Amino acid sequence: MASNPLQNKLLAALPHAEYQRLASELELTKLALGAQLYGAGDTLEHVYFPTDSIVSLLTVLANGASAEIAVAGNDGLVGISLFMGGMSTPSRAVVQSAGTAYRLNADALDREFTLGGAVQLLFLRYTQALITQMTQTAVCNRHHTVDQQLCRWLLLSLDRLPSSKLKMTQQLIGNMLGVRREGVNEAAGHLQNAGLINYSRGTITVKDRHGLEARVCECYAVVKRESDRLLNPSELVP
């Protein structure tokens, strides 16, 4: 299917006039698996609106260890620092699932955001949903099993992709969850043996979503419920 900016739910939720002002500024970009969109401390120059890709936001320690704090896909955007006033962030953004996105330069974003209205409201609501995901991820990583974390990660990814297949390596999943590759291998094996997923040659295919939902911890539902509430299309137009 040909890529279209309206495959991104934030862009699709904008009123026609606001969308048309942004549309001419949007640039289609291919995102390769593992590519870094920005690093810790970088000055951001664009925001990205994924359509069929997922970007992981990671915190990286001085020794190189990393852990995912949130994911962004067709539900939102990458680069909230640009309109929150920070211009940079201590986290980094890495492509978790390859695909495409539309990027918007900082000047165009600033111009539209300062007008207020639907764009400002929508982007701030998305930011609140993202903060919820970050805080719940921290709790999940502290209190729940790797099996449950992997289920949460898979379900959040499925919600942000048009497909039930994810191209991922165990090493990259381990980096996202902040666990060793052996832990990911064991957790994925449990889910595969239960008939919930199939993992082969770097591709995870979800076979039983309901089974994952029955196995996941409460963290997934908390994030989904808050995201659905904040980004309900009927409430997005001021």
Backbone torsions as a table, in degrees:
resi	resn	phi	psi	omega
1	MET	NA	133.7	-179.7
2	ALA	-65.6	143.3	-178.4
3	SER	-73.4	144.0	-178.3
4	ASN	-145.3	135.2	-179.5
5	PRO	-55.3	-29.8	-177.2
6	LEU	-74.1	-3.2	171.0
7	GLN	-72.6	-15.4	173.5
8	ASN	-88.1	127.3	-171.3
9	LYS	-68.6	-30.6	177.0
10	LEU	-66.6	-47.1	179.4
11	LEU	-64.8	-38.3	-179.2
12	ALA	-67.3	-25.9	-177.9
13	ALA	-81.4	-12.3	-178.5
14	LEU	-70.9	144.8	171.2
15	PRO	-59.3	156.7	-172.7
16	HIS	-56.3	-44.2	-176.0
17	ALA	-63.5	-43.8	179.8
18	GLU	-66.8	-41.2	178.9
19	TYR	-62.6	-42.6	-178.5
20	GLN	-63.3	-34.2	177.9
21	ARG	-66.3	-34.5	179.9
22	LEU	-83.1	-30.1	-169.3
23	ALA	-56.0	-41.6	-177.0
24	SER	-70.2	-16.3	-178.4
25	GLU	-95.6	-10.9	-175.8
26	LEU	-77.7	135.2	-177.3
27	GLU	-120.9	120.4	179.2
28	LEU	-67.0	131.4	-176.9
29	THR	-135.1	134.8	174.8
30	LYS	-87.7	133.9	-178.8
31	LEU	-113.4	114.9	-179.0
32	ALA	-85.6	147.4	179.4
33	LEU	-55.5	127.2	178.5
34	GLY	85.7	-5.1	-179.8
35	ALA	-68.2	143.5	179.4
36	GLN	-99.3	121.0	179.6
37	LEU	-80.6	-35.2	171.1
38	TYR	-159.2	155.5	180.0
39	GLY	-108.7	172.6	180.0
40	ALA	-60.8	127.5	178.3
41	GLY	85.4	-7.6	179.0
42	ASP	-65.9	145.2	171.1
43	THR	-81.3	119.6	-175.8
44	LEU	-74.9	139.8	179.0
45	GLU	-114.4	-15.6	-178.7
46	HIS	-142.6	156.5	161.1
47	VAL	-106.7	150.1	-178.2
48	TYR	-117.3	136.1	175.5
49	PHE	-113.5	95.6	-179.1
50	PRO	-64.5	147.8	175.5
51	THR	-113.4	-50.4	178.4
52	ASP	-133.1	30.9	178.6
53	SER	-130.3	166.5	176.1
54	ILE	-130.7	136.6	178.7
55	VAL	-116.5	132.7	179.4
56	SER	-98.9	134.1	174.2
57	LEU	-98.3	121.2	-172.2
58	LEU	-121.2	145.2	167.9
59	THR	-103.1	131.5	-175.4
60	VAL	-118.4	132.0	179.3
61	LEU	-86.9	169.2	-177.9
62	ALA	-61.6	-28.8	-179.6
63	ASN	-85.4	3.7	177.7
64	GLY	95.8	-13.0	177.9
65	ALA	-66.0	146.4	-177.1
66	SER	-138.4	161.1	175.0
67	ALA	-150.3	142.4	-179.5
68	GLU	-76.7	138.8	176.3
69	ILE	-110.7	-18.8	177.9
70	ALA	-171.6	163.1	172.9
71	VAL	-125.4	148.4	176.3
72	ALA	-130.9	134.5	178.2
73	GLY	-139.4	-138.7	-177.7
74	ASN	-71.4	0.4	175.5
75	ASP	-82.4	-15.0	-171.8
76	GLY	-162.1	-137.4	-174.7
77	LEU	-145.6	165.9	176.9
78	VAL	-120.2	125.2	177.7
79	GLY	118.5	38.7	-176.9
80	ILE	-63.2	-20.8	-179.7
81	SER	-58.6	-28.3	-177.5
82	LEU	-64.7	-35.0	-179.9
83	PHE	-106.7	-2.6	174.9
84	MET	-93.1	-2.4	173.2
85	GLY	96.2	-2.8	-176.5
86	GLY	-86.6	-31.7	179.6
87	MET	69.1	-21.8	177.1
88	SER	-145.1	172.0	-176.4
89	THR	-151.0	150.6	177.8
90	PRO	-77.5	-7.9	178.2
91	SER	-90.9	174.4	173.9
92	ARG	-130.0	156.5	-177.7
93	ALA	-114.7	121.5	-177.0
94	VAL	-126.5	137.7	-180.0
95	VAL	-69.8	118.4	-177.7
96	GLN	-90.4	-35.6	177.4
97	SER	-136.3	121.2	-173.2
98	ALA	-64.8	152.9	178.0
99	GLY	166.9	-141.4	-177.5
100	THR	-127.8	161.6	175.4
101	ALA	-151.9	163.3	171.9
102	TYR	-111.2	132.3	179.9
103	ARG	-112.0	151.2	-178.0
104	LEU	-128.1	131.0	-176.4
105	ASN	-73.6	159.8	-172.5
106	ALA	-60.6	-38.8	-177.9
107	ASP	-64.8	-44.0	180.0
108	ALA	-65.0	-39.8	178.8
109	LEU	-64.0	-46.5	-179.0
110	ASP	-61.3	-42.2	179.6
111	ARG	-60.1	-46.0	-176.9
112	GLU	-73.2	-39.3	-176.8
113	PHE	-65.9	-38.4	-177.5
114	THR	-72.2	-12.7	174.9
115	LEU	-72.1	-17.5	-176.3
116	GLY	76.4	-151.8	176.1
117	GLY	72.4	-149.5	-169.9
118	ALA	-64.5	-39.9	-178.3
119	VAL	-63.2	-48.6	-179.9
120	GLN	-61.3	-46.6	-179.9
121	LEU	-60.9	-46.9	-176.9
122	LEU	-63.5	-45.7	-177.0
123	PHE	-68.7	-35.4	177.8
124	LEU	-70.9	-37.3	175.5
125	ARG	-63.8	-41.8	177.5
126	TYR	-62.2	-39.9	178.7
127	THR	-60.5	-41.4	178.0
128	GLN	-63.4	-41.1	177.8
129	ALA	-63.3	-37.6	179.6
130	LEU	-67.9	-39.4	177.1
131	ILE	-62.3	-40.2	176.3
132	THR	-59.5	-43.8	178.9
133	GLN	-62.5	-41.0	-180.0
134	MET	-63.3	-46.4	-177.5
135	THR	-67.7	-38.1	-179.5
136	GLN	-70.6	-33.4	176.4
137	THR	-62.7	-41.4	178.9
138	ALA	-61.5	-42.8	178.8
139	VAL	-65.6	-43.9	-178.0
140	CYS	-62.0	-44.9	-178.5
141	ASN	-65.2	-24.1	-178.9
142	ARG	-87.2	-33.5	-167.6
143	HIS	-116.7	-12.2	-173.8
144	HIS	-116.6	160.7	-175.1
145	THR	-71.9	163.0	177.2
146	VAL	-62.7	-37.2	176.2
147	ASP	-56.5	-47.5	-179.3
148	GLN	-66.9	-39.3	177.8
149	GLN	-63.1	-40.7	179.6
150	LEU	-66.1	-40.5	176.0
151	CYS	-60.3	-44.9	178.5
152	ARG	-60.1	-45.5	-179.0
153	TRP	-62.6	-42.5	179.5
154	LEU	-65.0	-44.1	-178.0
155	LEU	-67.9	-41.0	176.2
156	LEU	-61.6	-37.8	178.8
157	SER	-67.2	-44.5	179.6
158	LEU	-59.4	-37.8	179.9
159	ASP	-65.5	-17.7	-174.1
160	ARG	-113.5	11.4	179.8
161	LEU	-129.8	152.3	176.2
162	PRO	-85.8	7.5	-174.5
163	SER	-134.4	162.4	176.4
164	SER	-96.6	9.5	-179.7
165	LYS	-113.4	136.5	177.0
166	LEU	-125.5	130.0	176.3
167	LYS	-92.7	106.9	-175.0
168	MET	-147.6	148.5	171.8
169	THR	-98.6	155.4	178.2
170	GLN	-62.4	-34.9	179.4
171	GLN	-63.0	-42.8	-179.9
172	LEU	-68.1	-38.9	176.5
173	ILE	-62.1	-42.9	178.3
174	GLY	-59.6	-41.8	177.4
175	ASN	-62.5	-39.0	-179.9
176	MET	-64.8	-46.3	-174.9
177	LEU	-84.2	-12.7	-178.8
178	GLY	75.3	29.1	178.5
179	VAL	-125.0	164.2	-179.7
180	ARG	-71.9	155.3	-178.2
181	ARG	-56.9	-35.8	-179.7
182	GLU	-62.1	-36.8	178.2
183	GLY	-66.0	-40.1	176.8
184	VAL	-64.8	-43.0	-179.7
185	ASN	-59.5	-42.5	180.0
186	GLU	-67.3	-44.8	-179.6
187	ALA	-64.6	-43.4	178.6
188	ALA	-63.3	-36.8	177.7
189	GLY	-62.9	-40.5	177.8
190	HIS	-60.9	-44.3	-178.3
191	LEU	-69.9	-35.9	178.7
192	GLN	-69.3	-42.7	179.0
193	ASN	-63.7	-27.9	178.1
194	ALA	-82.9	-1.7	178.3
195	GLY	79.2	17.0	-176.7
196	LEU	-88.3	-34.1	-179.7
197	ILE	-137.4	165.6	168.3
198	ASN	-127.5	126.9	-179.4
199	TYR	-118.0	119.4	-178.1
200	SER	-152.7	127.1	173.9
201	ARG	51.5	46.8	175.2
202	GLY	78.6	7.6	178.5
203	THR	-119.3	126.3	174.6
204	ILE	-102.7	122.5	175.6
205	THR	-110.8	121.3	178.1
206	VAL	-81.8	120.7	-177.5
207	LYS	-99.0	-26.5	-175.6
208	ASP	-142.1	88.4	-179.6
209	ARG	-63.1	-41.9	-179.4
210	HIS	-61.0	-35.2	177.4
211	GLY	-64.8	-39.3	176.4
212	LEU	-64.5	-41.5	-178.9
213	GLU	-65.1	-32.3	178.4
214	ALA	-73.5	-24.1	-174.7
215	ARG	-96.5	-22.1	-173.4
216	VAL	-72.8	157.5	175.5
217	CYS	-76.3	177.2	-176.7
218	GLU	-66.8	-17.2	-172.8
219	CYS	-61.1	-37.4	-179.7
220	TYR	-61.5	-46.9	-177.8
221	ALA	-64.0	-37.6	179.1
222	VAL	-60.7	-47.2	-179.0
223	VAL	-65.9	-45.4	-177.8
224	LYS	-65.0	-43.0	-178.9
225	ARG	-62.0	-44.0	-179.1
226	GLU	-69.6	-38.5	177.8
227	SER	-64.7	-44.1	178.7
228	ASP	-62.7	-38.1	-179.6
229	ARG	-66.8	-47.5	-174.7
230	LEU	-73.0	-30.8	-174.2
231	LEU	-108.7	24.0	175.9
232	ASN	-64.4	118.5	-175.3
233	PRO	-53.8	-32.0	-177.6
234	SER	-70.3	-13.1	-176.9
235	GLU	-112.1	6.4	-170.9
236	LEU	-91.5	-17.0	-178.4
237	VAL	-94.0	121.8	-177.9
238	PRO	-60.9	NA	NA
